């Protein structure tokens, strides 16, 4: 059974930077063939797409984080990282890492339903 473990959430000040990492293990398939993404969910709100790194190599970002967040992946380590810069109070949320089955992706990358595997969630709190 695939395990996805996240690390890196904490309380920071507005303007600070923070990095989140997600590592997958016990995979029955090649990690390099999965599309990897980050979502977030604030209290009382729906889960929101943050960033994606497709297995084909392209990255995309939600409008609210574009230009501030950077997603990267290391297939050799089965990991994906979200570098968050210029954090704002409105970035406060629980952040989730997600991965698809092999070769899944395409234009629906922003939909949570595309992803079969999820991390446990990490709280990021940005104070003003």
Secondary structure, DSSP 8 states (H G I E B T S, - for coil): --EEEEE---EEETT--EEEEEEEES-SS-GGGS-EEEEEE-TTS--EEEEEE-TTS-EEE-TTTTTTEEEEEEGGGTEEEEEE-S--GGG-EEEEEEE-STT--GGGTT-GGG-SEE---EEEEEE-
